[in-house]
Amino acid sequence: MNKLLLATAATALLSGAAFAESHTGDVKIGIELGFTGPLESITPAMAAGAELAIAEVNAAGTLLDNATVTVVRADSTCVDAGAATAAAEGLVTGDKVNAIMGADCSGVTGAVLQNVARPNGIVMISPSATSPALSAAEDDGLFFRVAPSDARQGEVMTDVLVERGVKSVAVTYTNNDYGKGLADAFQASFEAAGGEVTISAAHEDGKGDYSSEVAALAAAGGEALVVAGYTDQGGKGVIQNAVDTGAFETFVLPDGMVGQQLVDDIGDALNGSFGQLPGTDSSGAETFLAMATEAGFDGTGAYAPESYDAAALIMLAMEAAGSNQSADFKDKVMDVANAPGTEIFPGELAKAIELLKAGEDIDYVGATAVELIGSGESAGNFREIEVKDGAIETVKYR
């Protein structure tokens, strides 16, 4: 009997040690973004934002049982659902990541969620997937996003246009979940506010000539052209053709079209155009910008601060759960993101970990004034921008 008890106790100890090792050992986080494709010019700053948070936690050395966090990058392409799914499968089954920071564009994010994350029980936090359809997606409590839905962006874009006295616009959108979702949300909001959408027409990415699309938009008319596309792809092609033909002089630029590379490529003709993207003027945003500058990347880039916040939330939820397993920490994401608790800003991740270890609550504010609502998406703050003298300038925050 004594031998049996000793053997049982030894087995329990070994099992406990194995549990501790598997749940609190080193961490792998996949960063799945469009390193190639229509947003490749803004992706480097996004990845750098996430990796800045990870480097901060590694420097502290206190996550879980002194775990080291390793980054594994994967290319979502932004637009190829099959490639994004295969890349995510490689992260999960090959690299054995504990969570995914990503994906970026809405269509590929939905594909990865349904085909990889849910079947494998892996938490995803996207910094930039904004389709309203994702709000109602089946996710088993595994999917979160720190960028607000385009249902909200449509309202903000309407406010910007109304305040500028624009009463009619033509709309072109990239023919996918992101483009159509944003175009529909905007049209409903703008028309409810008394505005006129003269035409809302899809364009395909990857074409060499957009003259027929621009001809149809010009025939419909409008005081400005809303381009719900991608800065390195069809959206840019439409704008370039519209500039070359004189079809439109003013362009409205939603989040996927805000990038300095676009301004550089189009030139002076883009001066006076305006738009919006998620952003905040909180103290956390200023701190992140300073940290990014010191780290050598552009902290003002679209979705760079959101990427920092997405990675930070993954790691803080792990600490709150005392586990690196998605099944354990998925229910802690909302807890660490929202009140009550000590507010946590960029550069304070070590402080947050120590508070969690002490059993105290935290309220992660981060670089983007994070507040997760509903099924785990951002309540939303926006930065209104205008192109002036070849640069993207902030007009105000909303």
C-alpha distance (Angstrom), angle and dihedral (degrees) to the residues before:
residue distance angle dihedral
M1 . . .
N2 3.80 . .
K3 3.79 90.6 .
L4 3.81 89.7 50.8
L5 3.79 91.7 50.3
L6 3.78 91.5 48.4
A7 3.78 91.2 49.3
T8 3.79 91.4 48.2
A9 3.79 91.6 49.2
A10 3.80 91.4 48.6
T11 3.79 90.6 50.6
A12 3.81 90.8 50.1
L13 3.79 91.3 50.5
L14 3.78 91.9 49.7
S15 3.79 91.4 47.2
G16 3.80 90.4 49.7
A17 3.78 91.0 50.0
A18 3.79 91.0 49.3
F19 3.81 90.3 49.3
A20 3.80 91.5 50.3
E21 3.78 92.1 48.6
S22 3.79 94.4 48.4
H23 3.78 95.3 43.5
T24 3.80 102.5 37.5
G25 3.79 104.5 26.0
D26 3.79 127.4 103.1
V27 3.79 117.4 -34.8
K28 3.80 132.2 -134.2
I29 3.79 119.9 -161.2
G30 3.78 120.6 -170.3
I31 3.79 116.8 -142.6
E32 3.79 106.7 -157.5
L33 3.79 112.7 -176.7
G34 3.80 138.7 139.6
F35 3.78 99.2 -84.9
T36 3.79 85.1 161.8
G37 3.79 126.4 30.7
P38 3.79 137.9 46.2
L39 3.81 96.7 -24.3
E40 3.78 100.0 38.7
S41 3.81 93.4 118.9
I42 3.82 93.1 62.4
T43 3.81 97.4 36.3
P44 3.84 98.2 81.0
A45 3.82 91.9 63.4
M46 3.81 90.5 46.6
A47 3.79 92.3 53.7
A48 3.79 90.3 44.5
G49 3.80 90.0 53.0
A50 3.80 92.7 54.6
E51 3.79 92.5 44.0
L52 3.81 90.4 50.3
A53 3.81 89.7 61.4
I54 3.79 91.2 46.4
A55 3.80 92.2 49.3
E56 3.80 89.1 50.7
V57 3.80 92.0 54.2
N58 3.80 92.4 45.0
A59 3.80 90.1 51.5
A60 3.80 89.2 54.6
G61 3.79 91.2 49.8
T62 3.79 93.6 -160.5
L63 3.80 105.2 103.9
L64 3.81 110.4 127.2
D65 3.83 107.1 -38.5
N66 3.82 94.6 -11.4
A67 3.80 91.2 -64.6
T68 3.78 122.4 -177.9
V69 3.81 115.2 -134.9
T70 3.79 116.0 -140.9
V71 3.81 124.0 -164.5
V72 3.78 122.3 -139.5
R73 3.80 114.6 -172.1
A74 3.80 124.1 -150.6
D75 3.80 131.8 179.9
S76 3.81 116.1 -120.2
T77 3.84 91.0 179.2
C78 3.83 84.0 -145.9
V79 3.80 91.9 -117.7
D80 3.82 111.7 38.9
A81 3.81 106.9 83.6
G82 3.80 92.9 -172.9
A83 3.79 93.4 52.5
A84 3.80 91.9 44.6
T85 3.79 91.7 50.3
A86 3.80 91.9 49.1
A87 3.80 90.9 48.6
A88 3.80 91.4 50.2
E89 3.79 91.2 47.5
G90 3.78 88.1 54.7
L91 3.79 90.7 51.6
V92 3.80 93.3 50.3
T93 3.80 104.7 36.6
G94 3.79 99.5 26.1
D95 3.79 106.0 32.7
K96 3.82 93.9 27.1
V97 3.80 94.8 -137.1
N98 3.79 118.1 -172.5
A99 3.80 94.7 -144.1
I100 3.79 142.2 -4.8
M101 3.80 124.9 -121.8
G102 3.79 96.5 -154.1
A103 2.83 161.6 -33.5
D104 3.80 105.8 -146.5
C105 3.80 115.5 -158.2
S106 3.79 117.9 53.9
G107 3.80 101.0 -120.1
V108 3.78 96.1 50.6
T109 3.81 90.5 41.7
G110 3.79 90.9 57.0
A111 3.81 91.0 47.4
V112 3.81 93.2 50.5
L113 3.79 91.0 46.3
Q114 3.79 95.2 53.0
N115 3.81 100.0 35.1
V116 3.81 102.5 36.7
A117 3.80 116.2 7.8
R118 3.80 98.4 48.6
P119 3.82 97.3 42.1
N120 3.80 90.4 48.9
G121 3.80 98.4 36.0
I122 3.82 95.3 -121.4
V123 3.80 124.1 156.7
M124 3.81 116.4 -124.7
I125 3.79 125.0 -167.5
S126 3.80 112.9 -174.4
P127 3.78 120.6 -158.1
S128 3.79 95.3 -162.7
A129 3.83 117.4 14.7
T130 3.79 102.9 121.8
S131 3.82 108.5 167.6
P132 3.82 112.0 133.8
A133 3.82 87.9 -137.3
L134 3.81 90.2 70.2
S135 3.80 89.9 65.4
A136 3.80 89.9 72.0
A137 3.81 98.9 34.1
E138 3.79 118.1 128.4
D139 3.80 103.3 -111.0
D140 3.82 109.4 155.4
G141 3.79 87.6 -128.4
L142 3.81 91.5 -64.2
F143 3.83 103.0 108.6
F144 3.79 128.1 78.3
R145 3.80 134.5 160.2
V146 3.78 132.0 -162.3
A147 3.80 93.9 -160.9
P148 3.81 116.7 83.9
S149 3.79 121.5 -113.3
D150 3.79 118.9 -94.7
A151 3.79 87.3 -118.2
R152 3.79 83.7 75.2
Q153 3.81 94.0 40.6
G154 3.80 89.9 55.2
E155 3.79 89.3 57.5
V156 3.80 92.9 46.9
M157 3.80 92.5 48.6
T158 3.80 88.8 51.5
D159 3.80 90.5 52.3
V160 3.81 90.9 50.4
L161 3.81 92.6 51.2
V162 3.81 95.0 44.4
E163 3.80 91.7 50.3
R164 3.82 89.4 50.7
G165 3.79 91.0 51.0
V166 3.81 95.8 -115.2
K167 3.79 109.6 152.6
S168 3.81 103.8 173.5
V169 3.79 134.3 33.5
A170 3.76 140.9 170.8
V171 3.82 115.9 -134.4
T172 3.78 130.2 -149.5
Y173 3.79 121.4 179.7
T174 3.77 137.6 -177.1
N175 3.77 108.7 -102.9
N176 3.81 100.3 -111.9
D177 3.81 141.3 81.6
Y178 3.79 93.8 -75.0
G179 3.78 97.3 46.8
K180 3.77 98.4 43.5
G181 3.80 93.5 41.4
L182 3.78 92.2 53.5
A183 3.81 94.5 41.9
D184 3.80 92.2 51.4
A185 3.80 93.8 45.4
F186 3.79 91.6 48.8
Q187 3.80 95.2 46.5
A188 3.80 92.3 51.4
S189 3.80 91.6 49.3
F190 3.82 96.3 42.9
E191 3.79 94.6 48.2
A192 3.81 90.8 46.9
A193 3.80 86.8 55.9
G194 3.83 91.2 53.0
G195 3.80 98.1 -97.5
E196 3.80 126.2 133.9
V197 3.80 126.0 -127.6
T198 3.80 103.4 -159.7
I199 3.81 93.5 -169.2
S200 3.80 137.1 -8.2
A201 3.79 109.8 -160.4
A202 3.79 134.1 167.6
H203 3.79 124.5 -127.0
E204 3.79 127.7 -162.8
D205 3.77 122.1 -126.8
G206 3.79 121.2 -125.4
K207 3.81 99.0 40.9
G208 3.77 122.4 134.7
D209 3.80 95.1 -148.2
Y210 3.81 130.3 39.6
S211 3.79 98.6 174.0
S212 3.82 95.0 117.4
E213 3.79 92.5 49.8
V214 3.79 92.4 48.2
A215 3.82 91.6 46.4
A216 3.81 90.1 56.8
L217 3.80 92.1 46.6
A218 3.80 91.9 48.3
A219 3.80 92.0 48.7
A220 3.79 90.2 55.2
G221 3.80 90.8 48.3
G222 3.76 131.8 -161.6
E223 3.78 139.3 169.6
A224 3.80 91.3 -99.3
L225 3.80 140.8 5.8
V226 3.79 118.7 -118.7
V227 3.81 109.0 -150.1
A228 3.81 111.8 -163.4
G229 3.78 94.9 -178.9
Y230 3.77 144.1 95.6
T231 3.76 126.4 -63.7
D232 3.81 95.1 -134.6
Q233 3.79 99.1 39.0
G234 3.80 142.3 31.6
G235 3.79 94.6 -15.6
K236 3.77 90.5 60.1
G237 3.80 90.9 44.8
V238 3.81 91.8 53.9
I239 3.79 92.3 48.9
Q240 3.80 92.8 47.4
N241 3.81 92.0 51.9
A242 3.81 91.7 45.4
V243 3.80 89.5 52.2
D244 3.80 93.2 46.3
T245 3.81 92.5 50.9
G246 3.79 97.2 37.5
A247 3.81 90.4 -122.3
F248 3.83 94.0 139.1
E249 3.78 134.9 7.7
T250 3.80 100.5 -168.8
F251 3.79 126.1 52.5
V252 3.80 128.6 -167.0
L253 3.79 110.2 -143.0
P254 3.82 120.8 -157.5
D255 3.81 121.1 -166.7
G256 3.81 98.2 -75.1
M257 3.81 89.9 56.4
V258 3.80 99.1 50.2
G259 3.78 110.4 102.5
Q260 3.79 135.4 119.2
Q261 3.80 90.8 -128.7
L262 3.81 89.6 64.2
V263 3.80 90.8 50.7
D264 3.79 90.5 49.3
D265 3.81 92.4 47.8
I266 3.81 97.3 47.7
G267 3.80 96.2 38.8
D268 3.80 128.8 -167.1
A269 3.81 93.1 -12.4
L270 3.81 88.7 76.0
N271 3.81 93.6 58.5
G272 3.80 109.6 115.6
S273 3.78 94.2 27.2
F274 3.77 115.4 122.4
G275 3.79 144.6 -176.0
Q276 3.77 145.7 141.0
L277 3.78 143.8 -101.2
P278 3.79 133.9 177.8
G279 3.80 111.6 -71.7
T280 3.77 144.9 126.3
D281 3.80 139.1 -151.2
S282 3.80 92.9 -140.2
S283 3.78 121.3 136.9
G284 3.79 87.5 -106.8
A285 3.80 90.3 60.8
E286 3.80 91.1 54.7
T287 3.79 91.8 48.7
F288 3.79 91.9 49.3
L289 3.79 91.2 49.6
A290 3.80 90.8 53.7
M291 3.81 91.2 47.1
A292 3.80 91.5 49.1
T293 3.79 92.1 49.3
E294 3.80 90.2 51.7
A295 3.80 89.5 48.5
G296 3.80 90.7 51.9
F297 3.79 105.0 -110.8
D298 3.81 137.6 101.1
G299 3.77 108.7 -90.9
T300 3.81 91.2 -173.8
G301 3.81 91.4 63.8
A302 3.78 116.9 119.9
Y303 3.82 111.2 -83.7
A304 3.81 95.2 -4.6
P305 3.83 92.8 119.1
E306 3.81 91.1 42.8
S307 3.81 88.5 54.9
Y308 3.80 90.7 53.9
D309 3.79 89.5 50.9
A310 3.81 94.3 46.7
A311 3.80 92.2 53.4
A312 3.80 91.8 43.8
L313 3.80 92.3 52.4
I314 3.80 91.7 52.0
M315 3.79 92.5 54.1
L316 3.80 96.1 41.7
A317 3.80 91.3 49.6
M318 3.81 88.2 52.7
E319 3.79 90.5 53.0
A320 3.80 92.0 46.9
A321 3.80 89.6 53.2
G322 3.78 94.7 40.6
S323 3.80 87.8 -130.2
N324 3.79 141.3 89.9
Q325 3.81 91.8 -147.1
S326 3.81 117.6 108.6
A327 3.79 92.3 -139.5
D328 3.80 88.4 59.8
F329 3.81 102.9 40.4
K330 3.82 102.4 35.6
D331 3.80 90.5 88.1
K332 3.80 91.7 52.1
V333 3.81 97.5 59.5
M334 3.81 94.5 82.9
D335 3.81 90.2 43.5
V336 3.80 95.9 56.5
A337 3.82 92.8 39.7
N338 3.80 96.9 55.9
A339 3.79 142.4 46.6
P340 2.93 143.2 -54.1
G341 3.78 105.9 70.2
T342 3.77 144.8 56.7
E343 3.80 110.8 -42.0
I344 3.81 113.2 -114.1
F345 3.81 124.4 -156.6
P346 3.82 134.0 -177.0
G347 3.77 110.9 -65.1
E348 3.81 91.3 30.7
L349 3.80 100.9 86.4
A350 3.82 92.5 112.0
K351 3.80 88.8 53.2
A352 3.80 90.3 49.7
I353 3.80 91.8 51.7
E354 3.79 91.9 50.9
L355 3.80 91.6 49.9
L356 3.79 91.1 50.4
K357 3.80 91.3 48.6
A358 3.80 87.6 54.2
G359 3.80 90.3 54.1
E360 3.80 94.7 -108.7
D361 3.81 127.3 137.7
I362 3.79 123.6 -112.1
D363 3.81 131.8 -162.0
Y364 3.80 106.9 -151.4
V365 3.81 107.3 -147.1
G366 3.78 95.4 163.6
A367 3.78 126.7 164.3
T368 3.82 96.2 -39.8
A369 3.82 104.5 40.1
V370 3.80 89.9 -103.5
E371 3.79 116.8 -145.3
L372 3.80 116.4 160.6
I373 3.78 118.6 -154.8
G374 3.79 138.1 177.4
S375 3.78 111.9 -2.2
G376 3.80 92.5 -4.0
E377 3.79 110.3 -65.0
S378 3.77 134.4 128.2
A379 3.78 120.6 -86.4
G380 3.80 85.5 -141.5
N381 3.79 143.0 -123.4
F382 3.80 123.9 -165.3
R383 3.80 138.3 -155.5
E384 3.80 115.8 -145.8
I385 3.79 111.7 -146.4
E386 3.80 138.6 -172.9
V387 3.79 130.4 -167.1
K388 3.80 109.6 -121.5
D389 3.80 126.6 171.4
G390 3.78 92.0 -15.4
A391 3.79 96.6 -50.5
I392 3.80 136.5 97.6
E393 3.79 108.7 -115.6
T394 3.78 129.0 -172.5
V395 3.79 114.2 -118.7
K396 3.79 98.7 -178.7
Y397 3.80 144.1 -49.3
R398 3.78 126.8 -100.2
